[in-house]
Amino acid sequence: MPHRPHTAVIEVGSAGELGRHVTRLLADGHRLALIAAHHDTAQHRGGQAIRIVYLFVAGQPDRRVELVLRADPAKPHIPSLAALSFPASRFEREMRDLFGVEPDNHPLPRQLVRHPHWPQDWHPMRLDAGTRPPLTGAEAFPFLTVDGNGVYEIPVGPVHAGLIEPGHFRFSVVGETILKMKARLWYVHKGTEKLFEGKHFADGVALAERISGDTAVGHSLAYCLAIEEALNIDVPPQARRIRAMLLELERLHNHIADIGALCNDVAYGIAHAHTQRIRETLLRINKTVTGHRLLRGAIRPGGAHLLNTPDLMQISSTAQDLAEIVEIALGHTVVRERFTGTAVLTRQQAADVGVLGYVAKASGLAYDARTAHPFTNLGETLSIPTFTEGDVLARFRIRAAEAQNSAAIIRQLAPTITPGHHHTETGDVNGHDGDIRCGTGIAEGWRGTITHRAEVGSDGRLSRVKIVDPSFLNWPALPVALTETIVPDFPLANKSFNLSYAGNDL
């Protein structure tokens, strides 16, 4: 088993000290994985406070550092890190809306999560928030207006034709060329993190599986890893291998669906039809393996269980079918021309925004939690593909390469797995002595790295779960890539990112 990572915790007493630590960690190759606010009571951790936890992580070897800053709950202020980290600026705006924490000197301190009907002084994640007060009249969202000769605006959404969740996109356009696109999300903020509070940790799995419906394995795994670190639960080797195989089954069926959808967006519908055929085969395999087409119910704190191992002949046939479809699609001049050079995100832009997953790899950034924060050893079978072009074609090719690698990992792991229950009993951890325990889980979901941080009381109940889906970090990169892209290519560019509304709109 990979060594359980140690998380160094550093209490920070001043704005200057925070800035020095952050500068050092970023220079040392760490990335900001999350910022989590907590409203502590007088009986919790030594006194009432708004406690801010900054988690920085780095890989190979797995390194994790938490910086802890406390603020007065009556008037919480923190120093903004926006000048050092763009992801920090987003987390700070999120805390401002949900906890009322003011980031001093933030360059853009406007609403991010707060619904336009919420009262200005209501912060729902605080312990003293109480019942939601009556909703007020909607505020206008301050979209940036782009002026100039021939510039006009195209509003899209928030209601879309289809099953996707709501999001509003405001395009400033001259001719067909996009000068600027601004996305407004959080129309269906669900209070997911609040729903974890007070649940027994065993009951949190079902909620974690539903954070983003197409990422049941990724989110439930990150959640269970966080619980297991917090409560010092060892996971049997068989369960770790089952988890790794399920993660690749989830990656495989989602990448295949996206490959077909990208072809469909350039009117190559026959490729889309065949990928849907392949995906249906995989969903049926999922049902045979776990009892659920989206792989729910197989992972829990302390272990995993499997009904059957996948049919490896079907997995190999799927991989061969996909390789043929990708080859034919990229040999089609119209498909390749539409993909090439469209919605480019450069390596520097990707690094500045802090993107993850296939979006990052298509721009030359090779970060992957399976190597940076491994929970089992996949050996040389695991490969991390990267391309440097940063366009739709690169994001398509990353998906194709990752799908083939997922199939190879499944073929490697399946013969080593025995179906059944493989777990460590967790009942005895409910009555652990001492203060609230915390743990972090990091897993490479199919869209990218997922991070959960959980705090568990001595009664086994959750006091706080902080969730970071890769879409939260990747959404800001879409408008960057769309600059100078033509409006007709927006659906194609958007699908090449394929960001989760549900994972973002927690």
C-alpha positions as CSV (number, residue, x, y, z in Angstrom):
1,M,0.0,0.0,0.0
2,P,1.3,3.5,-0.7
3,H,2.4,5.2,2.4
4,R,-0.4,7.2,4.0
5,P,0.6,10.9,3.5
6,H,1.3,13.1,6.4
7,T,-0.3,16.5,6.4
8,A,1.7,19.2,8.0
9,V,-0.5,21.8,9.8
10,I,0.8,25.3,10.3
11,E,-1.1,27.8,12.4
12,V,-0.8,31.3,10.8
13,G,-1.0,34.4,13.0
14,S,-0.8,37.3,10.6
15,A,-1.4,38.4,7.0
16,G,2.3,38.7,6.3
17,E,3.0,35.3,7.7
18,L,0.3,33.8,5.5
19,G,1.6,35.4,2.4
20,R,5.2,34.2,3.1
21,H,4.0,30.6,3.5
22,V,1.9,30.7,0.4
23,T,4.7,32.2,-1.7
24,R,7.1,29.5,-0.5
25,L,4.7,26.6,-1.1
26,L,3.9,27.8,-4.7
27,A,7.6,28.3,-5.5
28,D,8.2,24.7,-4.2
29,G,5.7,23.2,-6.7
30,H,2.6,23.0,-4.5
31,R,-0.8,23.8,-5.8
32,L,-3.7,25.2,-3.9
33,A,-6.2,22.3,-3.7
34,L,-8.8,24.1,-1.6
35,I,-9.7,26.8,0.9
36,A,-12.3,25.7,3.5
37,A,-14.0,28.0,6.0
38,H,-15.4,26.7,9.3
39,H,-17.6,28.4,11.8
40,D,-16.3,27.0,15.1
41,T,-18.3,27.2,18.3
42,A,-16.8,28.2,21.7
43,Q,-16.5,24.5,22.6
44,H,-14.8,23.6,19.3
45,R,-11.0,23.8,18.9
46,G,-10.4,26.3,21.7
47,G,-12.9,29.1,21.0
48,Q,-15.5,30.6,18.7
49,A,-13.9,31.7,15.4
50,I,-14.1,31.5,11.7
51,R,-11.3,29.1,10.9
52,I,-9.9,29.1,7.4
53,V,-7.9,26.1,6.2
54,Y,-5.7,26.5,3.1
55,L,-4.7,23.1,1.7
56,F,-1.6,22.9,-0.6
57,V,-0.5,19.7,-2.2
58,A,2.3,18.4,-4.4
59,G,3.1,15.1,-5.9
60,Q,5.8,12.5,-6.3
61,P,6.2,12.2,-3.4
62,D,2.8,13.0,-2.0
63,R,3.1,16.2,0.1
64,R,0.3,18.0,1.9
65,V,0.4,21.2,3.9
66,E,-2.5,23.0,5.7
67,L,-2.2,26.6,6.7
68,V,-4.8,27.6,9.4
69,L,-5.9,31.2,9.9
70,R,-8.5,32.3,12.4
71,A,-10.8,35.3,12.1
72,D,-13.3,37.1,14.4
73,P,-16.7,35.6,13.6
74,A,-18.4,39.0,14.4
75,K,-16.5,40.7,11.6
76,P,-14.3,38.1,9.7
77,H,-11.6,39.5,7.5
78,I,-8.7,37.7,5.8
79,P,-5.9,38.9,3.6
80,S,-6.6,38.1,-0.1
81,L,-4.2,35.8,-1.9
82,A,-5.6,36.7,-5.3
83,A,-2.4,38.4,-6.3
84,L,-0.5,35.1,-5.7
85,S,-3.1,32.5,-6.9
86,F,-6.1,32.8,-9.2
87,P,-7.8,29.7,-7.6
88,A,-7.5,31.5,-4.3
89,S,-9.4,34.4,-5.6
90,R,-12.3,32.1,-6.4
91,F,-12.3,30.3,-3.1
92,E,-12.2,33.7,-1.3
93,R,-15.3,34.9,-3.2
94,E,-17.1,31.7,-2.4
95,M,-16.3,32.2,1.4
96,R,-17.5,35.8,1.2
97,D,-20.9,34.6,-0.1
98,L,-21.4,31.6,2.2
99,F,-19.6,32.6,5.4
100,G,-19.5,36.4,5.2
101,V,-15.6,36.4,5.2
102,E,-14.3,39.6,3.6
103,P,-11.1,39.1,1.6
104,D,-9.2,42.4,2.1
105,N,-7.8,43.9,-1.1
106,H,-9.5,41.4,-3.4
107,P,-9.4,42.8,-7.0
108,L,-12.9,41.5,-7.8
109,P,-14.9,41.2,-4.5
110,R,-18.3,40.6,-6.1
111,Q,-20.7,37.7,-5.7
112,L,-19.8,34.3,-7.0
113,V,-22.0,31.7,-5.3
114,R,-24.7,33.9,-3.7
115,H,-28.0,33.7,-5.5
116,P,-29.3,37.1,-6.7
117,H,-32.4,36.6,-4.5
118,W,-30.6,36.0,-1.3
119,P,-30.6,38.8,1.3
120,Q,-27.2,40.6,1.3
121,D,-26.4,39.8,4.9
122,W,-27.4,36.1,4.9
123,H,-24.6,33.6,4.8
124,P,-26.0,30.1,4.8
125,M,-23.0,28.1,5.9
126,R,-22.6,30.0,9.2
127,L,-23.9,28.2,12.3
128,D,-25.9,31.3,13.2
129,A,-27.5,31.6,9.7
130,G,-30.9,30.2,10.9
131,T,-33.8,29.6,8.6
132,R,-33.5,31.2,5.2
133,P,-35.1,34.7,5.4
134,P,-37.6,35.8,2.7
135,L,-36.1,36.1,-0.7
136,T,-35.6,39.7,-2.0
137,G,-35.9,41.0,-5.5
138,A,-33.3,39.8,-7.9
139,E,-30.1,41.9,-8.3
140,A,-28.7,42.6,-11.8
141,F,-25.5,40.6,-12.4
142,P,-22.7,43.1,-13.2
143,F,-21.6,41.8,-16.6
144,L,-18.7,43.6,-18.2
145,T,-19.9,45.6,-21.2
146,V,-17.6,45.6,-24.2
147,D,-18.0,48.7,-26.3
148,G,-16.8,49.5,-29.8
149,N,-17.8,49.8,-33.4
150,G,-19.8,46.8,-34.5
151,V,-19.7,45.1,-31.1
152,Y,-23.0,43.4,-30.0
153,E,-24.0,41.0,-27.3
154,I,-25.5,37.5,-27.5
155,P,-27.1,36.2,-24.3
156,V,-27.5,32.4,-24.0
157,G,-29.4,30.6,-21.2
158,P,-29.7,30.1,-18.3
159,V,-32.4,27.7,-19.6
160,H,-31.0,25.5,-22.4
161,A,-32.6,23.2,-24.9
162,G,-31.8,19.8,-23.4
163,L,-31.2,18.2,-20.1
164,I,-28.2,20.2,-19.0
165,E,-28.4,22.3,-15.9
166,P,-28.8,26.1,-16.1
167,G,-26.0,28.5,-16.9
168,H,-26.0,31.9,-18.5
169,F,-23.4,32.9,-21.1
170,R,-23.0,36.5,-22.2
171,F,-21.0,36.9,-25.5
172,S,-19.5,40.2,-26.7
173,V,-19.0,39.7,-30.4
174,V,-17.9,41.5,-33.5
175,G,-19.0,39.8,-36.6
176,E,-18.7,36.1,-35.6
177,T,-15.6,36.5,-33.5
178,I,-16.0,36.3,-29.7
179,L,-14.2,39.2,-27.9
180,K,-15.3,38.1,-24.4
181,M,-17.6,35.5,-22.9
182,K,-18.8,35.7,-19.3
183,A,-20.4,32.7,-17.6
184,R,-22.9,33.1,-14.8
185,L,-23.5,29.9,-12.9
186,W,-24.9,28.9,-9.5
187,Y,-28.5,29.0,-10.5
188,V,-29.2,25.7,-8.7
189,H,-27.0,26.0,-5.7
190,K,-28.1,23.0,-3.6
191,G,-26.3,23.5,-0.3
192,T,-24.6,20.1,-0.7
193,E,-21.8,20.9,1.8
194,K,-24.5,21.9,4.3
195,L,-26.3,18.6,3.8
196,F,-23.3,16.6,5.0
197,E,-23.4,18.4,8.4
198,G,-24.6,16.1,11.2
199,K,-24.7,12.9,9.1
200,H,-22.9,9.8,10.3
201,F,-19.8,9.4,8.1
202,A,-21.1,6.1,6.8
203,D,-24.3,7.8,5.5
204,G,-22.3,10.5,3.7
205,V,-21.3,8.1,0.9
206,A,-24.7,8.2,-0.8
207,L,-24.6,12.0,-0.9
208,A,-21.0,12.0,-2.2
209,E,-22.0,9.7,-5.1
210,R,-24.6,12.3,-6.2
211,I,-22.5,15.4,-6.1
212,S,-22.1,15.1,-9.9
213,G,-24.1,12.3,-11.4
214,D,-21.5,11.1,-13.9
215,T,-18.7,11.0,-11.3
216,A,-20.1,8.7,-8.6
217,V,-16.9,6.8,-8.2
218,G,-14.6,9.8,-8.2
219,H,-16.5,11.7,-5.5
220,S,-17.3,8.7,-3.3
221,L,-13.7,7.6,-3.4
222,A,-12.3,11.1,-2.5
223,Y,-14.9,11.2,0.3
224,C,-13.9,7.8,1.7
225,L,-10.2,8.5,1.4
226,A,-10.8,11.7,3.5
227,I,-12.8,9.7,6.2
228,E,-10.2,7.0,6.3
229,E,-7.4,9.5,6.8
230,A,-9.4,11.2,9.5
231,L,-10.2,8.0,11.4
232,N,-7.0,6.1,10.6
233,I,-8.8,3.3,8.8
234,D,-6.7,0.9,6.7
235,V,-8.1,-0.4,3.5
236,P,-7.4,-4.0,2.4
237,P,-5.3,-4.4,-0.8
238,Q,-8.2,-6.1,-2.7
239,A,-10.5,-3.1,-1.9
240,R,-7.9,-0.6,-3.2
241,R,-7.6,-2.5,-6.5
242,I,-11.4,-2.7,-6.8
243,R,-11.5,1.1,-6.3
244,A,-8.9,1.7,-8.9
245,M,-10.7,-0.5,-11.4
246,L,-14.0,1.2,-10.8
247,L,-12.4,4.6,-11.3
248,E,-11.1,3.5,-14.7
249,L,-14.5,2.0,-15.7
250,E,-16.0,5.4,-14.9
251,R,-13.3,7.2,-16.9
252,L,-13.8,4.9,-19.8
253,H,-17.6,5.3,-20.3
254,N,-17.5,9.1,-19.9
255,H,-14.6,9.6,-22.3
256,I,-16.2,7.5,-24.9
257,A,-19.4,9.5,-24.5
258,D,-17.5,12.8,-24.9
259,I,-15.6,11.6,-28.0
260,G,-18.9,10.9,-29.7
261,A,-20.5,14.1,-28.6
262,L,-17.5,16.1,-30.0
263,C,-17.9,14.4,-33.3
264,N,-21.7,15.1,-33.2
265,D,-21.0,18.8,-32.7
266,V,-19.2,19.0,-36.1
267,A,-22.1,17.0,-37.7
268,Y,-20.3,13.7,-37.8
269,G,-23.3,11.9,-36.3
270,I,-22.3,8.4,-37.4
271,A,-19.3,8.4,-35.0
272,H,-21.6,9.7,-32.2
273,A,-24.0,6.8,-32.9
274,H,-21.3,4.2,-32.6
275,T,-19.9,5.7,-29.4
276,Q,-23.3,5.6,-27.9
277,R,-23.5,1.9,-28.8
278,I,-20.1,1.3,-27.1
279,R,-21.1,3.3,-24.0
280,E,-24.3,1.3,-23.6
281,T,-22.2,-1.9,-23.6
282,L,-20.0,-0.3,-20.8
283,L,-23.0,0.7,-18.8
284,R,-24.3,-2.8,-18.9
285,I,-20.9,-4.1,-17.8
286,N,-21.1,-1.6,-14.9
287,K,-24.5,-3.0,-13.9
288,T,-23.0,-6.5,-13.9
289,V,-20.0,-5.4,-11.9
290,T,-21.7,-3.3,-9.2
291,G,-25.4,-3.6,-9.6
292,H,-25.7,0.0,-10.9
293,R,-25.1,1.4,-14.4
294,L,-23.3,4.5,-12.9
295,L,-21.2,2.3,-10.5
296,R,-22.9,3.6,-7.3
297,G,-22.9,1.6,-4.1
298,A,-19.5,-0.2,-4.4
299,I,-17.2,2.0,-2.4
300,R,-17.7,2.8,1.3
301,P,-15.3,3.9,4.2
302,G,-12.9,1.0,4.9
303,G,-13.3,-0.9,1.7
304,A,-15.3,-1.8,-1.4
305,H,-17.4,-4.7,-2.8
306,L,-17.9,-6.2,-6.2
307,L,-20.6,-8.5,-7.6
308,N,-18.5,-9.6,-10.6
309,T,-15.3,-8.7,-12.4
310,P,-15.8,-7.2,-15.9
311,D,-15.7,-9.3,-19.0
312,L,-12.2,-8.6,-20.3
313,M,-13.1,-9.7,-23.8
314,Q,-15.8,-7.0,-23.9
315,I,-13.4,-4.4,-22.5
316,S,-10.8,-5.3,-25.2
317,S,-13.4,-5.2,-27.9
318,T,-14.6,-1.8,-26.6
319,A,-11.1,-0.4,-26.8
320,Q,-10.6,-1.7,-30.3
321,D,-13.9,-0.3,-31.5
322,L,-13.0,3.1,-30.0
323,A,-9.6,3.2,-31.6
324,E,-11.2,2.5,-35.0
325,I,-13.8,5.3,-34.5
326,V,-11.1,7.8,-33.4
327,E,-8.9,6.9,-36.4
328,I,-11.8,7.3,-38.9
329,A,-13.0,10.6,-37.3
330,L,-9.5,12.2,-37.3
331,G,-9.0,11.0,-40.9
332,H,-12.1,13.0,-41.9
333,T,-10.9,16.4,-43.2
334,V,-14.0,18.3,-41.9
335,V,-13.7,16.9,-38.4
336,R,-10.0,17.5,-38.1
337,E,-10.3,21.0,-39.5
338,R,-13.0,22.0,-37.1
339,F,-11.0,20.6,-34.1
340,T,-7.6,22.0,-35.0
341,G,-6.8,25.4,-33.6
342,T,-10.2,25.9,-32.0
343,A,-10.5,27.3,-28.5
344,V,-6.8,27.3,-27.7
345,L,-5.8,27.3,-24.0
346,T,-2.0,27.9,-23.8
347,R,0.2,26.2,-21.3
348,Q,0.8,29.5,-19.5
349,Q,-2.9,30.3,-19.4
350,A,-3.7,26.8,-18.1
351,A,-1.1,27.1,-15.3
352,D,-2.3,30.6,-14.4
353,V,-5.9,29.6,-14.1
354,G,-5.0,26.3,-12.3
355,V,-6.9,23.9,-14.5
356,L,-6.9,20.1,-14.0
357,G,-7.6,16.9,-15.8
358,Y,-7.8,16.5,-19.6
359,V,-8.0,20.3,-20.0
360,A,-4.6,20.7,-18.3
361,K,-3.0,17.7,-20.1
362,A,-4.1,19.0,-23.5
363,S,-2.2,22.2,-22.7
364,G,1.0,20.4,-21.6
365,L,0.4,20.0,-17.8
366,A,0.8,16.4,-16.7
367,Y,-0.6,16.6,-13.1
368,D,-2.6,13.5,-12.2
369,A,-3.6,12.4,-8.7
370,R,-2.9,8.7,-9.6
371,T,0.8,9.5,-9.7
372,A,0.8,12.6,-7.4
373,H,-1.4,11.1,-4.6
374,P,-1.7,7.3,-5.3
375,F,-3.8,5.1,-3.1
376,T,-2.6,1.9,-4.9
377,N,0.2,1.1,-7.2
378,L,-0.8,0.8,-10.9
379,G,2.8,0.2,-12.0
380,E,4.0,0.9,-15.6
381,T,0.5,0.3,-17.0
382,L,-0.5,3.8,-16.0
383,S,0.5,6.5,-18.5
384,I,-0.2,10.2,-18.4
385,P,-0.6,11.5,-21.9
386,T,-0.1,15.2,-22.7
387,F,-0.3,17.4,-25.8
388,T,0.9,21.0,-26.1
389,E,-1.6,22.5,-28.6
390,G,-4.3,23.2,-26.0
391,D,-7.1,23.1,-28.7
392,V,-10.3,21.0,-29.2
393,L,-8.2,18.4,-31.1
394,A,-5.8,18.0,-28.2
395,R,-8.6,17.6,-25.7
396,F,-10.2,15.0,-28.0
397,R,-6.9,13.1,-28.3
398,I,-6.3,13.2,-24.5
399,R,-9.7,11.5,-24.0
400,A,-8.9,8.9,-26.6
401,A,-5.5,8.1,-25.1
402,E,-6.9,8.0,-21.5
403,A,-9.7,5.7,-22.6
404,Q,-7.2,3.2,-24.0
405,N,-5.1,3.5,-20.9
406,S,-8.2,2.9,-18.7
407,A,-8.9,-0.3,-20.6
408,A,-5.4,-1.5,-20.1
409,I,-5.5,-0.8,-16.4
410,I,-8.9,-2.7,-16.1
411,R,-7.3,-5.6,-17.9
412,Q,-4.4,-5.5,-15.5
413,L,-6.4,-5.3,-12.3
414,A,-9.4,-7.6,-13.0
415,P,-7.5,-10.9,-12.8
416,T,-6.1,-9.9,-9.3
417,I,-9.6,-9.2,-7.9
418,T,-12.0,-11.6,-6.2
419,P,-15.6,-10.5,-6.2
420,G,-17.2,-10.0,-2.8
421,H,-16.9,-7.7,0.2
422,H,-13.4,-6.5,1.1
423,H,-13.4,-4.0,4.0
424,T,-12.1,-3.0,7.4
425,E,-14.8,-2.8,10.1
426,T,-15.4,0.9,11.0
427,G,-17.8,0.6,13.9
428,D,-15.0,0.9,16.5
429,V,-14.0,4.3,15.3
430,N,-17.3,6.0,16.3
431,G,-16.2,6.5,19.9
432,H,-12.7,7.8,19.3
433,D,-11.4,10.0,22.0
434,G,-10.3,13.6,21.6
435,D,-11.3,16.5,19.4
436,I,-12.7,16.5,15.9
437,R,-10.5,14.7,13.4
438,C,-9.9,15.8,9.9
439,G,-8.7,14.1,6.7
440,T,-8.2,14.8,3.0
441,G,-9.1,12.6,0.1
442,I,-7.6,13.2,-3.4
443,A,-8.7,11.1,-6.4
444,E,-8.3,11.5,-10.1
445,G,-11.8,11.6,-11.4
446,W,-12.5,11.4,-15.1
447,R,-12.7,15.2,-15.4
448,G,-9.6,15.7,-13.2
449,T,-8.5,15.8,-9.6
450,I,-11.2,15.7,-7.0
451,T,-10.5,16.8,-3.4
452,H,-12.6,16.3,-0.3
453,R,-11.7,17.5,3.2
454,A,-13.8,16.0,6.1
455,E,-14.0,16.7,9.8
456,V,-15.5,14.0,12.0
457,G,-16.6,14.2,15.6
458,S,-16.1,11.6,18.3
459,D,-19.7,10.3,17.7
460,G,-18.8,9.6,14.0
461,R,-20.8,12.6,12.8
462,L,-19.6,15.0,10.2
463,S,-19.1,18.6,11.2
464,R,-17.8,19.8,7.8
465,V,-17.1,18.4,4.4
466,K,-15.4,20.7,1.8
467,I,-15.7,19.5,-1.8
468,V,-13.7,20.6,-4.8
469,D,-14.8,19.2,-8.2
470,P,-12.3,20.0,-11.0
471,S,-15.0,21.9,-12.7
472,F,-14.8,24.6,-10.0
473,L,-11.2,25.3,-11.1
474,N,-11.8,24.7,-14.9
475,W,-14.8,26.9,-15.6
476,P,-12.8,30.1,-15.6
477,A,-10.6,28.7,-18.3
478,L,-13.4,28.3,-20.8
479,P,-13.9,32.1,-21.4
480,V,-10.1,32.4,-21.8
481,A,-10.0,29.7,-24.5
482,L,-13.0,31.2,-26.3
483,T,-11.4,34.6,-27.0
484,E,-11.1,35.0,-30.8
485,T,-13.1,31.8,-31.3
486,I,-16.1,32.2,-33.6
487,V,-19.6,31.9,-32.1
488,P,-20.6,28.8,-34.2
489,D,-17.7,27.0,-32.5
490,F,-19.0,27.7,-29.0
491,P,-20.9,24.4,-28.6
492,L,-17.8,22.5,-29.8
493,A,-15.5,24.4,-27.5
494,N,-17.9,24.0,-24.6
495,K,-18.2,20.3,-25.1
496,S,-14.4,19.9,-25.3
497,F,-14.2,21.2,-21.7
498,N,-17.5,19.4,-20.7
499,L,-17.6,21.0,-17.2
500,S,-20.0,19.9,-14.6
501,Y,-22.7,22.4,-13.5
502,A,-23.6,20.1,-10.5
503,G,-20.0,19.7,-9.4
504,N,-19.6,23.4,-9.5
505,D,-23.0,24.5,-8.2
506,L,-22.7,22.7,-4.9
